[in-house]
Amino acid sequence: MSIIKKTLFVFVTGVFTMVFAQKVNSNAKNILDVVSAHYKSKNAIYFKFIYATAGKNEMGEFYASKDKYRLKIMGSEQIFDGNKIYSINEEEQEVTVSKSNGGENVLSPMSYLEAYKKNYNIIYVSKKNNQDIIKLTPIKNNKIKQVLLYINFAKKQIEKVEQYTVNNAKTSIIISQYKENIAVSSSVFSFNKNQYKNYLITEL
């Protein structure tokens, strides 16, 4: 079983069966466009987050620089060096290596800052506690019922994501610390095979 399935590195994805036209609220889209452009303008970002599901909370860390990223959560890591994805399971001493197809839905609020442009209907819900709440519903049938993005527009940041499946299972990502334009070594986004000599490395 892959590291992705074991540690929920990805939000739920499913097989698309029916296609509908995208419905877009202009106010919500404008907010997302501004926030998306803001993140893309940064050389590097870092945030700590709480991953909450089924009454459990796990702490995670996420580094990103342009199209590269490194995710740490639940004793596991995922590295994308711009070409390949390295999924590392420390407990089982396994590394799975795969080519990116551009369709991965990484466990990060940033993944929705591209997906909203064509994969979701966009609805403005309300403003509460200085957060604009935007609802995304998939335009194609899959296992996701809806996604709520909580955006601090003054800071141009997503502060929380709530995802609901069609079975009403809820998963949340809550940003607890955020930094941008930080100095990050290139080694953060590279996989050093010498550090995993005792690991089983599987190339897909």
C-alpha positions in Angstrom: 0.0 0.0 0.0 1.4 3.4 -0.9 2.4 6.0 1.6 -0.2 8.3 0.2 -3.0 5.9 1.2 -1.6 5.3 4.6 -1.1 8.9 5.7 -3.8 10.7 3.8 -1.4 12.9 2.0 -4.1 13.6 -0.5 -7.7 14.8 -0.1 -10.3 12.5 -1.5 -10.4 12.0 -5.2 -12.7 9.9 -7.3 -13.7 8.8 -10.8 -15.5 11.5 -12.7 -18.7 10.3 -14.3 -20.7 13.4 -15.4 -19.7 16.8 -16.6 -21.5 20.1 -15.8 -20.8 23.7 -16.7 -18.8 25.7 -14.1 -20.9 28.2 -12.0 -18.9 31.1 -10.7 -19.7 33.9 -8.3 -17.6 36.9 -9.4 -16.9 38.2 -5.9 -15.6 34.8 -4.7 -13.6 34.3 -7.9 -12.0 37.8 -7.5 -10.9 36.9 -3.9 -9.4 33.6 -5.0 -7.6 35.2 -8.0 -6.0 37.8 -5.7 -5.0 35.2 -3.1 -3.7 32.8 -5.7 -1.6 35.6 -7.3 -0.2 36.5 -3.9 1.0 33.0 -3.1 2.6 32.7 -6.6 4.5 35.9 -6.1 6.4 34.5 -3.2 9.8 32.8 -3.6 9.1 30.4 -0.7 6.5 29.8 1.9 6.2 27.8 5.1 3.4 27.0 7.4 2.5 24.7 10.3 -1.0 23.3 10.3 -3.4 21.1 12.2 -4.9 18.3 10.3 -8.2 17.3 11.9 -10.4 14.3 11.0 -12.7 12.0 12.9 -11.9 13.5 16.3 -8.1 13.3 15.8 -5.7 16.2 15.4 -2.2 15.8 13.8 0.4 18.5 13.4 2.1 19.0 10.1 4.6 21.3 8.3 4.6 22.4 4.7 7.4 24.1 2.6 6.9 25.3 -0.9 9.0 27.1 -3.5 7.3 27.7 -6.8 6.3 24.2 -8.0 8.4 22.3 -5.5 7.2 21.3 -2.0 7.9 19.2 1.1 5.2 18.0 3.4 5.7 16.5 6.9 2.9 14.8 8.8 2.2 11.8 11.0 5.8 10.6 10.9 5.9 10.6 7.1 7.1 13.0 4.4 6.4 13.8 0.8 8.9 15.6 -1.4 8.2 17.0 -4.9 11.4 18.2 -6.6 9.6 19.5 -9.7 9.8 16.2 -11.5 9.3 13.3 -9.1 7.3 12.7 -5.9 9.1 10.9 -3.0 6.7 9.5 -0.4 8.7 8.5 2.7 7.3 6.3 5.5 9.6 6.3 8.5 7.8 3.7 10.5 7.9 1.1 7.8 11.2 2.4 6.2 9.7 2.6 2.8 10.1 5.2 0.0 7.8 5.3 -3.0 8.9 7.3 -6.0 6.5 8.3 -8.7 6.4 10.8 -11.7 4.1 13.7 -11.2 1.1 13.8 -13.6 0.1 17.3 -12.5 -3.2 16.0 -11.1 -2.1 15.3 -7.5 -4.2 16.9 -4.9 -1.7 17.6 -2.2 -2.7 17.9 1.4 -2.4 21.7 1.4 -4.7 24.7 1.1 -2.6 25.8 -1.9 -3.8 22.9 -3.9 -7.2 24.6 -4.3 -5.6 27.8 -5.6 -5.4 26.1 -9.0 -8.2 23.6 -8.8 -10.9 26.3 -8.3 -10.2 27.7 -11.8 -11.8 24.8 -13.7 -12.8 21.9 -11.4 -15.2 23.6 -9.0 -18.3 25.8 -8.8 -17.5 28.9 -6.8 -19.9 30.3 -4.3 -19.5 33.2 -1.9 -21.0 32.2 1.5 -20.4 35.0 4.0 -17.9 37.1 5.9 -17.3 36.1 9.5 -14.5 37.1 12.0 -12.6 38.8 9.3 -12.7 35.7 7.1 -14.4 35.4 3.7 -16.0 32.0 3.4 -16.0 30.5 -0.1 -17.7 27.2 -1.0 -16.3 25.0 -3.8 -18.5 22.2 -5.2 -17.1 19.9 -7.8 -18.4 20.3 -11.3 -17.9 16.6 -11.9 -19.2 13.8 -9.8 -16.6 12.5 -7.4 -16.4 11.7 -3.7 -16.2 15.3 -2.5 -19.4 17.0 -1.5 -18.0 20.5 -0.9 -15.0 22.4 0.3 -15.1 25.6 2.4 -12.2 28.0 2.2 -11.8 30.5 5.1 -9.8 33.4 3.7 -8.3 36.4 5.4 -8.4 38.8 2.5 -6.5 41.6 4.3 -3.5 39.2 4.6 -4.3 37.4 1.3 -4.1 34.1 3.1 -6.2 30.9 3.4 -6.5 30.3 7.1 -8.6 27.2 7.1 -10.0 24.5 4.8 -12.9 22.2 5.5 -13.6 19.3 3.1 -16.8 17.2 3.2 -17.2 14.0 1.4 -20.5 12.8 0.0 -20.8 10.7 3.2 -20.4 13.9 5.3 -17.0 12.9 6.6 -15.2 16.1 7.5 -11.5 16.9 7.2 -10.0 20.2 8.2 -6.6 21.9 7.7 -6.1 24.9 10.1 -3.0 27.1 9.6 -1.4 27.7 12.9 1.8 29.5 11.7 2.6 31.1 8.4 5.8 32.7 6.9 6.6 33.8 3.4 9.7 34.7 1.4 11.8 32.7 3.8 15.3 31.4 3.1 15.0 27.7 2.3 17.9 25.5 1.2 17.5 23.7 -2.1 18.2 20.5 -0.2 14.7 20.8 1.4 13.2 20.0 -2.0 15.5 17.2 -3.0 15.7 13.5 -2.1 19.1 12.3 -0.9 19.1 8.5 -1.4 22.1 8.1 0.9 20.0 9.1 3.9 17.7 6.1 3.3 20.1 3.3 2.8 18.1 0.9 5.0 14.8 1.8 3.3 12.9 -0.2 0.7 12.7 2.2 -2.3 10.1 1.4 -4.9 10.0 3.3 -8.2 6.5 3.3 -9.8 
